[in-house]
């Protein structure tokens, strides 16, 4: 898939995963890259941006038998943003799908 | 050369040192250190982790652009917006057209309006004085307009010049604000050099 397209949806993917549960960076990267093929390194700059605008906060938590990990959590503003972007994406995806399917019908 | 955590960190540091405050840079480096640490505990090799992270140069470029845009937003100056624009320009060939061209056009527009404003502001009072001298009969000029109409015209020109200069200032502020928003959006969407197509 087009790289530019993927970058555009990365933000909503990150917000969406974090809406379900708090994650540490490696875990979040894993969740996303098991479904979408991305340069995993770009998730961290994105997380920094989301933290800067206040959609995400971080906290440290001990892990079983290792140094503590940095967890990311959605803020209230982040949750709201996630809802909005998700709605927007769903509507957009539905429209695109309808268009694509319509095109196939016409070709038959 | 071996693709290792050390290499990733070295490139990241090398590209961001001097731009990012030390504290912020350490924060970013520690994120990737954690990534490598957990990944290795997960049974993956450094080489494999390095490869799936993608190019450290791309990562550094993006962090740099984000930082410089934020700096330009916090401290408004020609230098800061210029650096932010340049850093964003480096994110992809796409930006050569969609960042550089609008930027140049806007700068030219602002300069032209400013210069027209300045010329009017200087020319107006000069014409005003000369026409007064002529009215008083001290000096004689051959102008195709009557001295009295030159008096009013010069007042008009001076006012127009001042309005242009002041308007240009607000126009520049407006473009600055729009520019920051555009660069931010751009960084969020554009990446790598592969996106020309």
Interface residues (C-beta under 8 A of the other chain):
Chain A: X2 X3 X4 X7 X8 X11 X24 X25 X26 X29 X33 X38 X39 X40 X41 X42 X44 X45 X47 X48 X49 X52 X66 X67 X69 X70
Chain B: X28 X30 X31 X32 X34 X35 X37 X38 X39 X41 X42 X52 X53 X54 X55 X56 X58 X59 X62 X63 X66 X70 X94 X187 X188 X189 X190 X191 X192 X194 X195 X197
